[in-house]
């Protein structure tokens, strides 16, 4: 699976298998965790529509503004969501500090 550090790539719907899922990891900094979390919760429907499930949120205990988001998702659908203007506006409102890092990978058996 490829590693993405810039979420500018977009894939047209129908050009990929929407049923293929893998683990998606997103690491980023926020100005204020509570502000970010409140905005994050308002975007639940958008995440569900993009097929994102089994989400977990982690914080670095030594740096509470550092967030790691982990979920099961189709990487292309995830990137399409990240490129939507309303998603970018939500991230800005939430105080996400760029750049963000996006990684996708399949579990090793």
N, C-alpha and C positions, 0 to 999 in steps of 0.2 A: 504494500500500500504506500502511496506517496505521502510525503510530508509537505504541508502547506504552511508557510510563514506569512503569506500575504493572501487575503481572501478576495482578491480582485477577479479571480477566475470564475467564470460562470458557464454552466452547461445548459443548453436548451432542453426543455422538457421533451421527453421521448427519445433523447440521445443516450440514455443510460437506463440501467435496470433499477427501478425504484424499490424493488423488493430486496435488493442486496444491502445488508447493513453490516456495519463494523463499529468499532469503538471510535468515537471522536473525542479529542481532548482539546480544550481551548484554555490557554493561559493568558491572563491579562491583569493589569493593575486597575484599581478604581480609586476615585477621589475619596469616596466614603462608602463603606460596605452597605450600610443600612439604606442609603439612597439607591444604590445599585440594586439591592435585593427587592425593594418596593417596585421599581420599574420592571425588573425581571419578571416578577409575578404577574404583571399586567400583560405580558407577551405569551402567556401559556397557550392560548388558542393558536397563535402563529407557529409555535414549536410543534404542537400536536398535528397541525395541518401539514407540516413538513416531515412528519413521521418520526420525530425525535422522541425517544422514550428511555425509560430507565435512567433518568438524570440523577447525577450526584454533584454536589457542590462542595469543594474543599477550600479551606483557607490556610495560608501559611501561618503557623502560630507565632513566628518571629516577625511577620510582616502582614498584619491583618488586612491590608489593602490589596494583597496578592490573592487572586482567585483562580481556581482550576475547576473548570466545568467538564464533566465526563458524561457521555451519553451513548446510546445505541442509535445510529442513524445511517441513512444512505449518504455517503460523503457529498455527492453532487447536489442532492436536495438540501443538505445542510449549507453548502456554499451558496446555493441560490437564495436561501433565506437570508444569509449574511449580506448579500448584495442588494437586497430590497431597500428602497429609500426609507420606508417606515421602520425597518430594523435598524438601519444606521442612525436614524433620528432618535430612536429609543435608546441606543447605546450612548449617543451623545448626551441625551437627557439624564441617563443613568450615571454619567461621569466616568465612562470607560476611557482609560488612557491608552492611546495608540503608541507603538504597534501592539497588536495582539498576535499570539502564536496559535495556529491551528494545526493539529496533528491528527492523522487517522491511521489506525492499524488493526490488523486482525490478530486475535490471540494466538499465541504459539502453544501447541500441545506438547 
